[in-house]
Amino acid sequence: MGKQRHSRDHSPDSILVFVDAYCPLCHWLAKWLRKRDKHNKFQFHPLASQTAKNLLPDDLYANTDTVVVYHNDKIYTKGRAVAHLLQHLPRWKIVGHILKLVPDGILNLGYTIVAKMRYKIFGKYDSCWLDKDSNFN
């Protein structure tokens, strides 16, 4: 029997963005997205949150090597997640649509390389920035 996908934490219009809450690069991405999200559609959650546990398959829940987007009962990961997010930003829609045309293997190659090296390059927070940053409460 599959995991029941539901949460009272979001509206049907929301685009849930699950990120590594200890990663400075993810923090930067979330701030960048939030600044450009004119309709306040994006909701940010740690990958290790109860919301993620309720909505995501076990292999994605708490997997900090990918950003995960949950929108309209669909799940997007890695480069597809980024492309999906960009499609919902007015000035970045065309980039998102172009990225949709790139094959998964190529799109995710760059993503995977950065994900594997991000702690070496950007460091790692000692605690969850989503809990501390008032822009994400």
mmCIF file of the C-alpha atoms, coordinates in Angstrom:
data_MODEL
# 
_entry.id   MODEL 
# 
loop_
_atom_site.group_PDB 
_atom_site.id 
_atom_site.type_symbol 
_atom_site.label_atom_id 
_atom_site.label_alt_id 
_atom_site.label_comp_id 
_atom_site.label_asym_id 
_atom_site.label_entity_id 
_atom_site.label_seq_id 
_atom_site.pdbx_PDB_ins_code 
_atom_site.Cartn_x 
_atom_site.Cartn_y 
_atom_site.Cartn_z 
_atom_site.occupancy 
_atom_site.B_iso_or_equiv 
_atom_site.pdbx_formal_charge 
_atom_site.auth_seq_id 
_atom_site.auth_comp_id 
_atom_site.auth_asym_id 
_atom_site.auth_atom_id 
_atom_site.pdbx_PDB_model_num 
ATOM 1   C CA . MET A 1 1   ? 0.000  0.000  0.000   1.00 0.00 ? 1   MET A CA 1 
ATOM 2   C CA . GLY A 1 2   ? 1.441  3.420  -1.016  1.00 0.00 ? 2   GLY A CA 1 
ATOM 3   C CA . LYS A 1 3   ? 1.980  6.368  1.229   1.00 0.00 ? 3   LYS A CA 1 
ATOM 4   C CA . GLN A 1 4   ? -1.045 8.588  1.580   1.00 0.00 ? 4   GLN A CA 1 
ATOM 5   C CA . ARG A 1 5   ? -0.163 12.000 0.170   1.00 0.00 ? 5   ARG A CA 1 
ATOM 6   C CA . HIS A 1 6   ? -1.789 14.761 2.129   1.00 0.00 ? 6   HIS A CA 1 
ATOM 7   C CA . SER A 1 7   ? -1.008 17.638 4.387   1.00 0.00 ? 7   SER A CA 1 
ATOM 8   C CA . ARG A 1 8   ? -3.031 20.376 5.975   1.00 0.00 ? 8   ARG A CA 1 
ATOM 9   C CA . ASP A 1 9   ? 0.079  22.572 5.913   1.00 0.00 ? 9   ASP A CA 1 
ATOM 10  C CA . HIS A 1 10  ? -0.519 23.967 2.447   1.00 0.00 ? 10  HIS A CA 1 
ATOM 11  C CA . SER A 1 11  ? -3.206 25.197 0.082   1.00 0.00 ? 11  SER A CA 1 
ATOM 12  C CA . PRO A 1 12  ? -3.826 23.545 -3.303  1.00 0.00 ? 12  PRO A CA 1 
ATOM 13  C CA . ASP A 1 13  ? -2.137 26.536 -5.028  1.00 0.00 ? 13  ASP A CA 1 
ATOM 14  C CA . SER A 1 14  ? 1.048  26.169 -3.008  1.00 0.00 ? 14  SER A CA 1 
ATOM 15  C CA . ILE A 1 15  ? 4.312  24.948 -4.421  1.00 0.00 ? 15  ILE A CA 1 
ATOM 16  C CA . LEU A 1 16  ? 6.114  23.131 -1.637  1.00 0.00 ? 16  LEU A CA 1 
ATOM 17  C CA . VAL A 1 17  ? 9.888  23.319 -1.787  1.00 0.00 ? 17  VAL A CA 1 
ATOM 18  C CA . PHE A 1 18  ? 11.791 20.835 0.363   1.00 0.00 ? 18  PHE A CA 1 
ATOM 19  C CA . VAL A 1 19  ? 15.442 21.660 0.966   1.00 0.00 ? 19  VAL A CA 1 
ATOM 20  C CA . ASP A 1 20  ? 18.417 20.709 3.087   1.00 0.00 ? 20  ASP A CA 1 
ATOM 21  C CA . ALA A 1 21  ? 17.905 23.011 6.065   1.00 0.00 ? 21  ALA A CA 1 
ATOM 22  C CA . TYR A 1 22  ? 21.604 22.862 6.982   1.00 0.00 ? 22  TYR A CA 1 
ATOM 23  C CA . CYS A 1 23  ? 22.942 23.892 3.571   1.00 0.00 ? 23  CYS A CA 1 
ATOM 24  C CA . PRO A 1 24  ? 23.966 27.529 2.931   1.00 0.00 ? 24  PRO A CA 1 
ATOM 25  C CA . LEU A 1 25  ? 23.483 27.044 -0.836  1.00 0.00 ? 25  LEU A CA 1 
ATOM 26  C CA . CYS A 1 26  ? 19.905 25.860 -0.250  1.00 0.00 ? 26  CYS A CA 1 
ATOM 27  C CA . HIS A 1 27  ? 19.387 28.867 2.019   1.00 0.00 ? 27  HIS A CA 1 
ATOM 28  C CA . TRP A 1 28  ? 20.591 31.185 -0.732  1.00 0.00 ? 28  TRP A CA 1 
ATOM 29  C CA . LEU A 1 29  ? 18.322 29.463 -3.280  1.00 0.00 ? 29  LEU A CA 1 
ATOM 30  C CA . ALA A 1 30  ? 15.305 29.768 -0.989  1.00 0.00 ? 30  ALA A CA 1 
ATOM 31  C CA . LYS A 1 31  ? 15.965 33.476 -0.389  1.00 0.00 ? 31  LYS A CA 1 
ATOM 32  C CA . TRP A 1 32  ? 16.459 34.035 -4.119  1.00 0.00 ? 32  TRP A CA 1 
ATOM 33  C CA . LEU A 1 33  ? 13.174 32.268 -4.907  1.00 0.00 ? 33  LEU A CA 1 
ATOM 34  C CA . ARG A 1 34  ? 11.266 34.000 -2.106  1.00 0.00 ? 34  ARG A CA 1 
ATOM 35  C CA . LYS A 1 35  ? 12.390 37.435 -3.351  1.00 0.00 ? 35  LYS A CA 1 
ATOM 36  C CA . ARG A 1 36  ? 11.043 36.681 -6.844  1.00 0.00 ? 36  ARG A CA 1 
ATOM 37  C CA . ASP A 1 37  ? 7.863  34.860 -5.772  1.00 0.00 ? 37  ASP A CA 1 
ATOM 38  C CA . LYS A 1 38  ? 5.430  37.749 -6.292  1.00 0.00 ? 38  LYS A CA 1 
ATOM 39  C CA . HIS A 1 39  ? 2.360  35.589 -5.589  1.00 0.00 ? 39  HIS A CA 1 
ATOM 40  C CA . ASN A 1 40  ? 3.730  33.887 -2.460  1.00 0.00 ? 40  ASN A CA 1 
ATOM 41  C CA . LYS A 1 41  ? 3.173  30.418 -3.913  1.00 0.00 ? 41  LYS A CA 1 
ATOM 42  C CA . PHE A 1 42  ? 6.366  28.871 -2.580  1.00 0.00 ? 42  PHE A CA 1 
ATOM 43  C CA . GLN A 1 43  ? 6.404  27.288 0.856   1.00 0.00 ? 43  GLN A CA 1 
ATOM 44  C CA . PHE A 1 44  ? 9.756  26.090 2.162   1.00 0.00 ? 44  PHE A CA 1 
ATOM 45  C CA . HIS A 1 45  ? 10.195 23.058 4.398   1.00 0.00 ? 45  HIS A CA 1 
ATOM 46  C CA . PRO A 1 46  ? 13.156 21.006 5.561   1.00 0.00 ? 46  PRO A CA 1 
ATOM 47  C CA . LEU A 1 47  ? 13.489 17.639 3.875   1.00 0.00 ? 47  LEU A CA 1 
ATOM 48  C CA . ALA A 1 48  ? 13.436 16.113 7.353   1.00 0.00 ? 48  ALA A CA 1 
ATOM 49  C CA . SER A 1 49  ? 10.113 17.765 8.283   1.00 0.00 ? 49  SER A CA 1 
ATOM 50  C CA . GLN A 1 50  ? 6.824  16.107 9.123   1.00 0.00 ? 50  GLN A CA 1 
ATOM 51  C CA . THR A 1 51  ? 5.322  17.693 5.998   1.00 0.00 ? 51  THR A CA 1 
ATOM 52  C CA . ALA A 1 52  ? 7.981  15.974 3.872   1.00 0.00 ? 52  ALA A CA 1 
ATOM 53  C CA . LYS A 1 53  ? 7.350  12.705 5.662   1.00 0.00 ? 53  LYS A CA 1 
ATOM 54  C CA . ASN A 1 54  ? 3.608  12.998 4.942   1.00 0.00 ? 54  ASN A CA 1 
ATOM 55  C CA . LEU A 1 55  ? 3.981  13.874 1.264   1.00 0.00 ? 55  LEU A CA 1 
ATOM 56  C CA . LEU A 1 56  ? 7.148  12.330 -0.103  1.00 0.00 ? 56  LEU A CA 1 
ATOM 57  C CA . PRO A 1 57  ? 8.132  8.727  -0.783  1.00 0.00 ? 57  PRO A CA 1 
ATOM 58  C CA . ASP A 1 58  ? 10.521 7.243  1.751   1.00 0.00 ? 58  ASP A CA 1 
ATOM 59  C CA . ASP A 1 59  ? 13.481 7.401  -0.653  1.00 0.00 ? 59  ASP A CA 1 
ATOM 60  C CA . LEU A 1 60  ? 13.101 11.193 -0.926  1.00 0.00 ? 60  LEU A CA 1 
ATOM 61  C CA . TYR A 1 61  ? 12.111 12.013 2.626   1.00 0.00 ? 61  TYR A CA 1 
ATOM 62  C CA . ALA A 1 62  ? 15.201 13.399 4.364   1.00 0.00 ? 62  ALA A CA 1 
ATOM 63  C CA . ASN A 1 63  ? 17.399 12.848 1.270   1.00 0.00 ? 63  ASN A CA 1 
ATOM 64  C CA . THR A 1 64  ? 19.516 15.979 1.501   1.00 0.00 ? 64  THR A CA 1 
ATOM 65  C CA . ASP A 1 65  ? 21.171 15.483 -1.893  1.00 0.00 ? 65  ASP A CA 1 
ATOM 66  C CA . THR A 1 66  ? 18.252 16.957 -3.795  1.00 0.00 ? 66  THR A CA 1 
ATOM 67  C CA . VAL A 1 67  ? 15.774 19.768 -3.716  1.00 0.00 ? 67  VAL A CA 1 
ATOM 68  C CA . VAL A 1 68  ? 12.262 18.350 -3.968  1.00 0.00 ? 68  VAL A CA 1 
ATOM 69  C CA . VAL A 1 69  ? 9.231  20.232 -5.259  1.00 0.00 ? 69  VAL A CA 1 
ATOM 70  C CA . TYR A 1 70  ? 5.695  19.045 -4.572  1.00 0.00 ? 70  TYR A CA 1 
ATOM 71  C CA . HIS A 1 71  ? 3.055  20.741 -6.721  1.00 0.00 ? 71  HIS A CA 1 
ATOM 72  C CA . ASN A 1 72  ? -0.365 19.589 -7.894  1.00 0.00 ? 72  ASN A CA 1 
ATOM 73  C CA . ASP A 1 73  ? 0.271  16.103 -6.468  1.00 0.00 ? 73  ASP A CA 1 
ATOM 74  C CA . LYS A 1 74  ? 3.433  15.751 -8.587  1.00 0.00 ? 74  LYS A CA 1 
ATOM 75  C CA . ILE A 1 75  ? 6.988  15.459 -7.321  1.00 0.00 ? 75  ILE A CA 1 
ATOM 76  C CA . TYR A 1 76  ? 9.999  17.018 -9.043  1.00 0.00 ? 76  TYR A CA 1 
ATOM 77  C CA . THR A 1 77  ? 13.613 16.481 -8.000  1.00 0.00 ? 77  THR A CA 1 
ATOM 78  C CA . LYS A 1 78  ? 17.049 17.838 -8.843  1.00 0.00 ? 78  LYS A CA 1 
ATOM 79  C CA . GLY A 1 79  ? 17.183 19.763 -12.128 1.00 0.00 ? 79  GLY A CA 1 
ATOM 80  C CA . ARG A 1 80  ? 13.502 19.131 -12.860 1.00 0.00 ? 80  ARG A CA 1 
ATOM 81  C CA . ALA A 1 81  ? 12.630 20.749 -9.521  1.00 0.00 ? 81  ALA A CA 1 
ATOM 82  C CA . VAL A 1 82  ? 14.676 23.828 -10.374 1.00 0.00 ? 82  VAL A CA 1 
ATOM 83  C CA . ALA A 1 83  ? 13.127 24.040 -13.851 1.00 0.00 ? 83  ALA A CA 1 
ATOM 84  C CA . HIS A 1 84  ? 9.635  23.751 -12.361 1.00 0.00 ? 84  HIS A CA 1 
ATOM 85  C CA . LEU A 1 85  ? 10.337 26.522 -9.855  1.00 0.00 ? 85  LEU A CA 1 
ATOM 86  C CA . LEU A 1 86  ? 11.721 28.832 -12.528 1.00 0.00 ? 86  LEU A CA 1 
ATOM 87  C CA . GLN A 1 87  ? 8.581  28.322 -14.625 1.00 0.00 ? 87  GLN A CA 1 
ATOM 88  C CA . HIS A 1 88  ? 6.614  29.976 -11.820 1.00 0.00 ? 88  HIS A CA 1 
ATOM 89  C CA . LEU A 1 89  ? 8.741  33.116 -11.689 1.00 0.00 ? 89  LEU A CA 1 
ATOM 90  C CA . PRO A 1 90  ? 7.665  35.812 -14.154 1.00 0.00 ? 90  PRO A CA 1 
ATOM 91  C CA . ARG A 1 91  ? 11.090 36.826 -15.448 1.00 0.00 ? 91  ARG A CA 1 
ATOM 92  C CA . TRP A 1 92  ? 12.489 33.295 -15.376 1.00 0.00 ? 92  TRP A CA 1 
ATOM 93  C CA . LYS A 1 93  ? 9.685  31.337 -17.100 1.00 0.00 ? 93  LYS A CA 1 
ATOM 94  C CA . ILE A 1 94  ? 11.541 31.054 -20.388 1.00 0.00 ? 94  ILE A CA 1 
ATOM 95  C CA . VAL A 1 95  ? 14.608 29.604 -18.650 1.00 0.00 ? 95  VAL A CA 1 
ATOM 96  C CA . GLY A 1 96  ? 12.391 27.062 -16.905 1.00 0.00 ? 96  GLY A CA 1 
ATOM 97  C CA . HIS A 1 97  ? 10.788 26.087 -20.213 1.00 0.00 ? 97  HIS A CA 1 
ATOM 98  C CA . ILE A 1 98  ? 14.185 25.747 -21.902 1.00 0.00 ? 98  ILE A CA 1 
ATOM 99  C CA . LEU A 1 99  ? 15.437 23.540 -19.054 1.00 0.00 ? 99  LEU A CA 1 
ATOM 100 C CA . LYS A 1 100 ? 12.405 21.281 -19.567 1.00 0.00 ? 100 LYS A CA 1 
ATOM 101 C CA . LEU A 1 101 ? 13.792 20.463 -23.018 1.00 0.00 ? 101 LEU A CA 1 
ATOM 102 C CA . VAL A 1 102 ? 17.134 19.260 -21.640 1.00 0.00 ? 102 VAL A CA 1 
ATOM 103 C CA . PRO A 1 103 ? 17.308 15.468 -21.091 1.00 0.00 ? 103 PRO A CA 1 
ATOM 104 C CA . ASP A 1 104 ? 17.281 14.370 -17.423 1.00 0.00 ? 104 ASP A CA 1 
ATOM 105 C CA . GLY A 1 105 ? 20.768 12.863 -17.579 1.00 0.00 ? 105 GLY A CA 1 
ATOM 106 C CA . ILE A 1 106 ? 22.349 16.110 -18.726 1.00 0.00 ? 106 ILE A CA 1 
ATOM 107 C CA . LEU A 1 107 ? 20.207 18.335 -16.529 1.00 0.00 ? 107 LEU A CA 1 
ATOM 108 C CA . ASN A 1 108 ? 20.926 16.302 -13.412 1.00 0.00 ? 108 ASN A CA 1 
ATOM 109 C CA . LEU A 1 109 ? 24.644 15.841 -14.067 1.00 0.00 ? 109 LEU A CA 1 
ATOM 110 C CA . GLY A 1 110 ? 25.492 19.424 -13.135 1.00 0.00 ? 110 GLY A CA 1 
ATOM 111 C CA . TYR A 1 111 ? 23.022 19.354 -10.276 1.00 0.00 ? 111 TYR A CA 1 
ATOM 112 C CA . THR A 1 112 ? 24.529 16.172 -8.827  1.00 0.00 ? 112 THR A CA 1 
ATOM 113 C CA . ILE A 1 113 ? 28.090 17.498 -9.017  1.00 0.00 ? 113 ILE A CA 1 
ATOM 114 C CA . VAL A 1 114 ? 27.168 20.658 -7.113  1.00 0.00 ? 114 VAL A CA 1 
ATOM 115 C CA . ALA A 1 115 ? 25.095 18.700 -4.574  1.00 0.00 ? 115 ALA A CA 1 
ATOM 116 C CA . LYS A 1 116 ? 28.018 16.404 -3.786  1.00 0.00 ? 116 LYS A CA 1 
ATOM 117 C CA . MET A 1 117 ? 30.460 19.310 -3.320  1.00 0.00 ? 117 MET A CA 1 
ATOM 118 C CA . ARG A 1 118 ? 28.222 21.917 -1.672  1.00 0.00 ? 118 ARG A CA 1 
ATOM 119 C CA . TYR A 1 119 ? 29.347 21.338 1.925   1.00 0.00 ? 119 TYR A CA 1 
ATOM 120 C CA . LYS A 1 120 ? 33.016 21.561 0.915   1.00 0.00 ? 120 LYS A CA 1 
ATOM 121 C CA . ILE A 1 121 ? 32.392 24.804 -0.968  1.00 0.00 ? 121 ILE A CA 1 
ATOM 122 C CA . PHE A 1 122 ? 29.741 26.534 1.160   1.00 0.00 ? 122 PHE A CA 1 
ATOM 123 C CA . GLY A 1 123 ? 30.085 24.825 4.544   1.00 0.00 ? 123 GLY A CA 1 
ATOM 124 C CA . LYS A 1 124 ? 27.215 23.538 6.648   1.00 0.00 ? 124 LYS A CA 1 
ATOM 125 C CA . TYR A 1 125 ? 25.010 25.196 9.266   1.00 0.00 ? 125 TYR A CA 1 
ATOM 126 C CA . ASP A 1 126 ? 24.949 23.749 12.785  1.00 0.00 ? 126 ASP A CA 1 
ATOM 127 C CA . SER A 1 127 ? 21.185 24.193 13.032  1.00 0.00 ? 127 SER A CA 1 
ATOM 128 C CA . CYS A 1 128 ? 18.161 24.513 10.763  1.00 0.00 ? 128 CYS A CA 1 
ATOM 129 C CA . TRP A 1 129 ? 18.020 27.953 9.150   1.00 0.00 ? 129 TRP A CA 1 
ATOM 130 C CA . LEU A 1 130 ? 14.326 27.512 8.357   1.00 0.00 ? 130 LEU A CA 1 
ATOM 131 C CA . ASP A 1 131 ? 13.578 27.682 12.086  1.00 0.00 ? 131 ASP A CA 1 
ATOM 132 C CA . LYS A 1 132 ? 15.677 30.822 12.627  1.00 0.00 ? 132 LYS A CA 1 
ATOM 133 C CA . ASP A 1 133 ? 15.064 32.910 9.529   1.00 0.00 ? 133 ASP A CA 1 
ATOM 134 C CA . SER A 1 134 ? 11.904 34.991 9.955   1.00 0.00 ? 134 SER A CA 1 
ATOM 135 C CA . ASN A 1 135 ? 11.432 35.079 6.163   1.00 0.00 ? 135 ASN A CA 1 
ATOM 136 C CA . PHE A 1 136 ? 10.607 31.378 6.248   1.00 0.00 ? 136 PHE A CA 1 
ATOM 137 C CA . ASN A 1 137 ? 8.245  31.062 9.220   1.00 0.00 ? 137 ASN A CA 1 
# 
